[in-house]
Amino acid sequence: MTTMFYLKLFFGFLVIVLLLRIFLYFSSIKPFTHGEKVDFSFILLTEPTISGKFQRFSAAFPGKERIFITTPSYPRYFYGQELHIQGVVKRQKLVPKNRDNVSTSGVFLLRTENVINTIFFPKIEAKDISYLSALGSLRKNLITIFSSSLSPASESLLLGIVFGIRSGMPKDLAGDLSATGVIHITAASGMNVTMVAGAVFFLLSGFLRRQVAIIVGVLLIWTYALLAGLEPSILRASIMSSFVFGAGLLGRQNTTLIALFFTSCLMLIFDPSLVISAGFLLSCFSTLGIVLFGQVVGIGQSLVDPLQQRETESFVSAFRQDVQTTIAAQAGTLPILFIYFGQYNLLSILVNVLILWTIPILMILGSIAAISGLVLRPLATPVLFLTLPLLSYIELVVKVFAKYPVFLQLQHVSIVFVIGYYCLFFSIYLFFRSKRS
């Protein structure tokens, strides 16, 4: 029997285990009751959202549903702290009221969420976690460095692009980014991890043996993942990049699809609730779209594989690749966008193309500013000033296009539509692949 046979057998077994795990998890979930008292602890892995005199964050209660927590803005709570929560759960029926999908309580809602569990002003005891406190302090220093030279809008935009930190983003800017379909640029994602991985490997491979460069690269990827916050998209990309690096260590190539499948299964087995997480699904299916589309037009592998050799491109070819990547990613996620948000802005492809070319430049400048600022804070100022034209350009583009959205709405999405869409999606991929081969 061939290696491929055993690989298929293993993946089949993995799928069975995954389905069983998901079934057992959701069959054991118990909803909260209105007025129920809770007493639990969790580690805060995202910065709270600051809104006026309040700060808000959410927590996953073991064996139950997600809880949204509102507290006064002081004392501030930070990434990496362990919070012990004592309070009373209130079940609220909320309906998003505007285009940026923010309810009257300021909690970001998906279209599928009309009842949420909230705790207002609970008793909280915060404790620093030794292995995360250094990263938490580093994040606070980075916020200070950026805020000292940039306006609140520019600061939050650059912090979001480089590190996925957007706790202080103005509501108008967040609404414009969401309405134009580019809010993803302010959430550290698979693209960030891939760029970090590729840059690290490129720099290290110049003076270290390939195997050593790969090992050091994996360690630095996970350091960035912890610094950016362990969001599902960051976790997926970090695990996936680690698998790709590992395959490179063993001398094997073209492992992207296998790495994506194995990573997704592993994360879902560990946390089955991700199967209904919009962020996780969008991250996985956008990557899948890029990989499959890339196999047809020859771009996808280099976009998700940090070890792939990249050639110098002309402006025209780089622009064409941005268009192809945007179309591929959005084609892979269209049903998910309708399921969770009920609408799709037809101009989002154009807005993405107009903006995406700035992201690598801003990541490089932002990283240089962060490193130089940690050494000596005044050194960051001139570098941050170089980012202002690009940040102003992004703000202008999203502001203009947010005024004239062209929404395609689909309020009721059936399972038949989703299955039919992805059958058509894969059929088109197989057709063009056969033409290419």
ChimeraX attribute file (.defattr): number of C-alpha atoms within 10 A of each C-alpha:
attribute: neighborCount
match mode: 1-to-1
recipient: residues
	/A:1	5
	/A:2	6
	/A:3	8
	/A:4	9
	/A:5	10
	/A:6	11
	/A:7	12
	/A:8	11
	/A:9	11
	/A:10	11
	/A:11	16
	/A:12	12
	/A:13	11
	/A:14	16
	/A:15	15
	/A:16	10
	/A:17	14
	/A:18	19
	/A:19	15
	/A:20	12
	/A:21	17
	/A:22	18
	/A:23	12
	/A:24	12
	/A:25	15
	/A:26	13
	/A:27	9
	/A:28	10
	/A:29	12
	/A:30	11
	/A:31	12
	/A:32	18
	/A:33	12
	/A:34	13
	/A:35	12
	/A:36	11
	/A:37	13
	/A:38	15
	/A:39	13
	/A:40	13
	/A:41	18
	/A:42	15
	/A:43	19
	/A:44	20
	/A:45	21
	/A:46	22
	/A:47	23
	/A:48	24
	/A:49	20
	/A:50	20
	/A:51	16
	/A:52	8
	/A:53	9
	/A:54	15
	/A:55	20
	/A:56	21
	/A:57	18
	/A:58	18
	/A:59	18
	/A:60	15
	/A:61	14
	/A:62	12
	/A:63	12
	/A:64	13
	/A:65	16
	/A:66	17
	/A:67	19
	/A:68	19
	/A:69	21
	/A:70	22
	/A:71	21
	/A:72	16
	/A:73	16
	/A:74	9
	/A:75	10
	/A:76	13
	/A:77	21
	/A:78	21
	/A:79	24
	/A:80	27
	/A:81	21
	/A:82	20
	/A:83	20
	/A:84	16
	/A:85	20
	/A:86	17
	/A:87	19
	/A:88	20
	/A:89	22
	/A:90	19
	/A:91	18
	/A:92	12
	/A:93	10
	/A:94	16
	/A:95	17
	/A:96	19
	/A:97	10
	/A:98	10
	/A:99	11
	/A:100	19
	/A:101	19
	/A:102	18
	/A:103	14
	/A:104	12
	/A:105	10
	/A:106	14
	/A:107	20
	/A:108	14
	/A:109	19
	/A:110	17
	/A:111	17
	/A:112	11
	/A:113	13
	/A:114	12
	/A:115	12
	/A:116	18
	/A:117	20
	/A:118	20
	/A:119	21
	/A:120	15
	/A:121	15
	/A:122	18
	/A:123	13
	/A:124	17
	/A:125	12
	/A:126	17
	/A:127	14
	/A:128	16
	/A:129	14
	/A:130	10
	/A:131	9
	/A:132	18
	/A:133	16
	/A:134	14
	/A:135	19
	/A:136	22
	/A:137	14
	/A:138	15
	/A:139	22
	/A:140	14
	/A:141	16
	/A:142	20
	/A:143	18
	/A:144	14
	/A:145	24
	/A:146	24
	/A:147	16
	/A:148	15
	/A:149	17
	/A:150	17
	/A:151	12
	/A:152	14
	/A:153	20
	/A:154	24
	/A:155	25
	/A:156	24
	/A:157	27
	/A:158	27
	/A:159	29
	/A:160	23
	/A:161	24
	/A:162	24
	/A:163	23
	/A:164	25
	/A:165	27
	/A:166	25
	/A:167	17
	/A:168	19
	/A:169	22
	/A:170	16
	/A:171	14
	/A:172	12
	/A:173	20
	/A:174	19
	/A:175	21
	/A:176	23
	/A:177	25
	/A:178	19
	/A:179	26
	/A:180	29
	/A:181	22
	/A:182	19
	/A:183	18
	/A:184	16
	/A:185	21
	/A:186	22
	/A:187	24
	/A:188	25
	/A:189	26
	/A:190	24
	/A:191	19
	/A:192	25
	/A:193	26
	/A:194	22
	/A:195	18
	/A:196	19
	/A:197	26
	/A:198	24
	/A:199	16
	/A:200	19
	/A:201	23
	/A:202	16
	/A:203	12
	/A:204	17
	/A:205	16
	/A:206	10
	/A:207	10
	/A:208	13
	/A:209	10
	/A:210	15
	/A:211	16
	/A:212	14
	/A:213	20
	/A:214	25
	/A:215	15
	/A:216	15
	/A:217	26
	/A:218	22
	/A:219	12
	/A:220	15
	/A:221	23
	/A:222	20
	/A:223	14
	/A:224	21
	/A:225	23
	/A:226	19
	/A:227	22
	/A:228	26
	/A:229	26
	/A:230	18
	/A:231	18
	/A:232	21
	/A:233	22
	/A:234	28
	/A:235	22
	/A:236	24
	/A:237	27
	/A:238	26
	/A:239	22
	/A:240	27
	/A:241	29
	/A:242	23
	/A:243	20
	/A:244	28
	/A:245	26
	/A:246	17
	/A:247	18
	/A:248	19
	/A:249	16
	/A:250	10
	/A:251	9
	/A:252	11
	/A:253	14
	/A:254	13
	/A:255	17
	/A:256	22
	/A:257	17
	/A:258	15
	/A:259	20
	/A:260	24
	/A:261	15
	/A:262	18
	/A:263	22
	/A:264	23
	/A:265	19
	/A:266	16
	/A:267	19
	/A:268	18
	/A:269	21
	/A:270	13
	/A:271	13
	/A:272	20
	/A:273	17
	/A:274	17
	/A:275	15
	/A:276	10
	/A:277	14
	/A:278	16
	/A:279	18
	/A:280	22
	/A:281	19
	/A:282	20
	/A:283	23
	/A:284	22
	/A:285	20
	/A:286	22
	/A:287	27
	/A:288	23
	/A:289	24
	/A:290	25
	/A:291	25
	/A:292	23
	/A:293	25
	/A:294	20
	/A:295	16
	/A:296	19
	/A:297	13
	/A:298	13
	/A:299	18
	/A:300	23
	/A:301	21
	/A:302	18
	/A:303	20
	/A:304	28
	/A:305	22
	/A:306	25
	/A:307	21
	/A:308	15
	/A:309	10
	/A:310	10
	/A:311	7
	/A:312	7
	/A:313	10
	/A:314	9
	/A:315	9
	/A:316	9
	/A:317	11
	/A:318	13
	/A:319	16
	/A:320	13
	/A:321	20
	/A:322	20
	/A:323	17
	/A:324	19
	/A:325	25
	/A:326	22
	/A:327	20
	/A:328	22
	/A:329	23
	/A:330	22
	/A:331	19
	/A:332	26
	/A:333	20
	/A:334	18
	/A:335	24
	/A:336	18
	/A:337	18
	/A:338	19
	/A:339	20
	/A:340	18
	/A:341	18
	/A:342	19
	/A:343	18
	/A:344	21
	/A:345	18
	/A:346	14
	/A:347	17
	/A:348	25
	/A:349	21
	/A:350	15
	/A:351	21
	/A:352	22
	/A:353	19
	/A:354	17
	/A:355	20
	/A:356	17
	/A:357	13
	/A:358	15
	/A:359	20
	/A:360	15
	/A:361	13
	/A:362	21
	/A:363	21
	/A:364	16
	/A:365	19
	/A:366	23
	/A:367	18
	/A:368	16
	/A:369	26
	/A:370	26
	/A:371	14
	/A:372	17
	/A:373	21
	/A:374	16
	/A:375	11
	/A:376	11
	/A:377	18
	/A:378	15
	/A:379	17
	/A:380	24
	/A:381	18
	/A:382	11
	/A:383	19
	/A:384	25
	/A:385	13
	/A:386	14
	/A:387	21
	/A:388	17
	/A:389	10
	/A:390	17
	/A:391	19
	/A:392	13
	/A:393	14
	/A:394	20
	/A:395	18
	/A:396	13
	/A:397	17
	/A:398	26
	/A:399	18
	/A:400	12
	/A:401	18
	/A:402	23
	/A:403	11
	/A:404	12
	/A:405	15
	/A:406	16
	/A:407	15
	/A:408	12
	/A:409	12
	/A:410	14
	/A:411	13
	/A:412	10
	/A:413	14
	/A:414	11
	/A:415	11
	/A:416	8
	/A:417	12
	/A:418	16
	/A:419	12
	/A:420	11
	/A:421	16
	/A:422	16
	/A:423	12
	/A:424	12
	/A:425	15
	/A:426	14
	/A:427	12
	/A:428	13
	/A:429	17
	/A:430	14
	/A:431	11
	/A:432	15
	/A:433	15
	/A:434	10
	/A:435	9
	/A:436	11
	/A:437	6
